[in-house]
Amino acid sequence: MSNDQIITLAHGAGGEAMQQLIDKLFLKAFNDKPLRQKEDQARVPLAELHAKGNRLALTTDSYVVSPLFFPGGDIGKLAVCGTLNDLAVGGAQPLYLSAGFIIEEGLSLTLLEEIVYSMAKTAKEQGVSIITGDTKVVERGMADKLFINTTGVGVIPQSIQLSAANARPGDKILVSGFIGNHGATVMLARDNLGLHSDLQSDCAALYPLINQLLLQHTHDIRCIRDVTRGGIGGVLSEIAQASNITIELDEVALPVRSQTRGICELLGLDPLFLANEGLAVFVVGPQHAETVLQLMQQHPLGQHAQIVGEVTAFSINHLHLKTRYGARRIVNVPYGLQLPRIC
């Protein structure tokens, strides 16, 4: 790269400064053959895809989290994990990523390097290649430091048929860990609340856990969804609507860290709708739910997993909560986000 210590408009202008940024940062960090060819598109053999499955899975997402770094992660790790998880919950093996960067003039090059290498490390750990991308630089004040867009490509084996419309009465609802950790962590990192906590984001790629479960229980798992902005309340409401069912959650069974619960009580938030970035919800047939739970708890990504509810009936898509006092109430999804720019 140049000797400049910050991003300038020249880094997005298509000239020498931009080429230096691409060659000495992005190509060096991501270091994948299709990317190094520097064509306008990545080229991958179709035979490589056919060997792994019979359906292509595609997803795209944008990341605007503030702050860029938070306990347990950063915007780069988040962009990779979030996109890979969107593939994994459909039963796809993630293979490739694209990455687009909207960079504000004045961003520290050192900061950008740290984020890019965090992305590269996370992708490499998951056996995924970042094979194409783009950079744009906008004037000061026209963005908030850095936004990242990622597109993921994966392949789904023929035997896997997951869908939010598959749930049926008697099915059990499992979560793979504590709810609300990411949202609570980012809130503490962003706002000067005068609170001290060892809480960390759960930001993680879930394919290793999901793949292990599907290998042994392909036909017992009806649906998997990753929990992000809307929390488990938002995800389960979507499943209830897609399957036209009622889901009842057990408040006592919900795994919530005491720090997250305390933050929610202090600020009037509902942990059901607080974001995660390394948590999945599983809808599992009743005969094998306990077996799936035990298998999940043996994996590092699922050691705090719990059965938290069940599908009670075909009906007008409702989400109910059985409270710790034995009462039942309908859980209504908020009109908007409890916390903006969480991912």
Buried (B, 14 or more C-beta within 10 A) or exposed (E): BEEEEBBBBBBBEEEEBBEBBBEEBBBBBBEBEBBEEEEEEBEBEEEEBEEEBEBBBEBEBBBBBBEBBBBBBBBBBBBBBBBBBBBBBBBBBBBBBBBBBBBBBBBEBEBBBBBBBBBBBBBBEBEBBBBBBEBEBBEEEEBBBBBBBBBBBBBBBEEBEBBBEBBBBEBBBBBBBBBBBBBBBBBBBBEEEEBEBEBBBBBBBBBBBBEBBBEEBBEBBBBBBBBBBBBBBBBBBBBBBBBEBBBBBBBEBBBBBEBBBBBBEEEEBBBBBBBBBBBBBBBBBBEBBEEBBEBBBEBEBBEBBBBBBBBBBEEEBBBBBBEEEEEEEEBEBBEEBBBEBBB
